[in-house]
Every structure is written in C-alpha cells, then in structure tokens.
Amino acid sequence: MNGTATRSTVIVVGSGPTGLLLAGDLATAGVTVTVVEKRPRKINNLSRAFGVHARTLEQFDARGLADQLLTTGGTITGLRLFRRLSLDLSTLPSRFPFLLITPQYEVERLLKRRAREAGVEFAYENEVVGLRQDKDGVDLDVRGADGAVVTRRAAYVVGADGHRSAVREAIGLDFPGVSVIRSLILADVRMAEKPKGVLTVNGRGDAFAMIASFGDGWYRVMGWNRRNEVSDDAPLDLDEVKEITRRALGTDYGMHDARWLSRFHSDERQAPHYRVGRVFLAGDAAHIHSPAGGQGMNTGLQDAANLSWKLAAAVQGRAPEGLLDSYEAERHPVGRAVLRSSGGLVRLARARNPLLRAARALVSAFVDMAPPVQRKALGQITGIGYAYPAPRGTHRLTGTRAPDVALRDGRLYEALRGGRFVLITPGTYKGPGACEGWLTAERWASDRRTTILVRPDGYVAWAAEGADAAAIEESVARYLGSGVSL
C-alpha cells in the first residue's frame, strides 16, 4: 500500500551532473524541486567522467561556477585522437580554449552545493518503482530504504537516472543501440613516476590506454586490450591494468595502490523520444555514447541547460506547453550527432581492416590540412559548434550559440547569471519584459548595430540589423510572452 502522497512541482530522478544542474537551475528560478536518488547520500568519487569541454564551461560561467570548477583540475590545449591526428583547442573562439581535466565528483560536488543553497530537496535511498501521468501531473511511486512505497505528485518528472533509467522503462521507451567496445578497464591508482602531462593517450597494436591526472596524487587509467575482451563481471587486478598500459604507452609509471578497479562495456544507444507527456529524459537516460572525445557527461549537462529554463517558464505560467516540445526537437539531433561522431572515432581507432586503417590515415591527414574540417571537428567535440534549427528567413545568428561578447557593463555570460533572456541593443531598452524580471537589457560595448535576444541557455532566439524600438518590443513580447522557442 502506498504511503501518504507528497507533492512537488518538479521531480528530478537522479543526482548525477545532469540532474543536479537541472535541479539547481529550476530551484534558482523559484521552482519547487525534489531530487530522488536511489544511492546513499554521498558523492561518488569513483565515477567515470573526467573531462569538461568549453561549451560546458561556458554554461558553468553563466551560473557563476566556472572559476570555482577550474581550481579543481588542470587544463590541456591539445587532443590527440589517433597517432597522427591532433586537434588544437587553443584556437577555440571561447573564454575556455582548453579541456578541463577534473573528476566527475568535483563537478557533482559543486552542483550539489548550488542546488542545496537554492532549496532543492534531496530524497536519497529512494527507488522509482512506478509512474502514472494524467493531463495535470505525474504520480511517481518511490520505495524508500525501509521498503515503504510513497507516491509523490509533481507537475513534471525528469529522468536523469542513467543508462538503466527506471523512468525511461516506466514510460515504455526502448533504448536501441549496439555495443561499440565490449571490454574496457578503469582504475584509480597512484604512480611512482608522474606522466609528463595532465592527459596521456596512446594506442599501440591491440592495446589502448589513457591516463588522466586528478591533481591530488590519484590518476584515472582507462584502456582496452582487444585480445582479451571479457564480460563486465570478470575479475580485474592491477597486474592486468599495468600490462595494458605498458603495451599502449611503453610504461606503467610504477602504478600502485589501486582504490578502484572495474570493467565495463561501452554502448551507443538513444531513446526514440526525450519527452512523453509530462515526463522528460536527459543525460545518459536519453543517450549513451562511446568515451571517445569525452562527450558523455558534457552532452547531458547541455540537455539540462536546454530543458531547465523551458520547464521553469512552463511551471510558472510564462510559456505555453508547446515550448517544452522544443527540448526534444533541439536536443535529440545533437544526441544523434554525438553518437555518430564518438562511435566513428572508436571504430577508426580499433580498425583492423586495411581499408579502415587507410581511411584513418586519410582522415588524419585531411583534418590536419583542412582548417574548416578541423574547426567542425573541434566544434562537435567541445560542443561550441552545435546550433539549433531556425525558421526559414530568420537572421543568420538565430539558433546559434552566443559567444561571450563584451557589453557596456561587463560581458554576456555574466548577464546570463540571472537565468533570464538577455537583450543586447545599440541603445537603451526600457520596454516590456525588463520590468517583469524576465529580461535583462544590455548595450553593446562597441558601436555594433545588431540587436540580439539571447535565451537563458546562451543561444540566440532572435536577431536583427537596425531594428527600431517597435520591432524590438514586438520580438521581446513574442519570445517572452508567448514562449515560442527560437
């Protein structure tokens, strides 16, 4: 029998990075939020992700968190994907032209503190066992540590509960896909000899290894041995980790004192939909990718940034229900693109077929020689190159990521910290929206004549050249009043 029903405006299932960013955004916007998590109340210091890309750092900057996160790790300005293919991150048109190497638990620690300070309620050791929805809300059945089942009522539910998502299963969505790597090893170790850089990567023969420094004396090792692909539950010891590392890198750096050893397989899967009624999927619950390029956690955080302001607007009556449809329309194609790019990198890296090896050499040479191709690859891996679909005939900036431009009183990503739309004009704007607290009005630091309206997630909703006051007011009213996306 269910226990006493409780009510929350939004329930987020899962307290990983995606769920924490989403919950913190909603609570900061004044929405009542509960995070339901089946794990105990603690930060998992053995999580897999350890790279934060430029676009994610920009989203953290828009929340006043980037500078804090940068203190937790080291940065690299180059990525080597194959022996001959390297990408120069220092050329990125971003305030963060690098990859931050920091463990996922540091990301979670920062986001959890923000969420708590914003008033998010956390319900740990609570497992989702059932879900029903109607036109007014969602009933979520949750089993606590004592075995009792309680029904929580919410206006919306977001499943950010990982690749084995109970929310996704409850709404009847498949998770089609394939395994791209059947056997990967992970280990957190100490080392007698320090690798030269923050990130060390190489493949040789049938072995691949990557070592990331956490900056506190611990190193994350990931690798595979194509000659020894076994099930996830097969025993793993430090000697095997050392062997794979020596084969791929030429040395094991005297690794010792492993605090964690694990095997896993890498799939590429995507749910056919990210929304079913009042229930949404984000992060690994919606898509999982190969580890190539370190895009998994970053893509999930971008999902959260896209969804949070739309949910807040819908809950608070500032947007019609139709705005929420744009979440899937915008993020599903990005998830599909990440599956293709990361999966393609892994297949080329593991190529045995002579034709595929020749293709890898050709890709490496072409990317090194062709700046436009390299820029596109950088944009996809780092996230700054993605844009959302724009209606035909709109300004070329519509749907694109807004760079951190200089304003009369600071810069754009500082202005975005209020969680509002930001209007940038050549002159002063005092029209509708500004007084309701839904809009931050700013002026260019330069004499630029373009007017742009930037969404809370840092993408351009509308832009025009030489727009007069009436046109600006009409556009602000359309995007803030009706809630139409883009």
Disulfide bonds with the S-S distance in Angstrom:
none
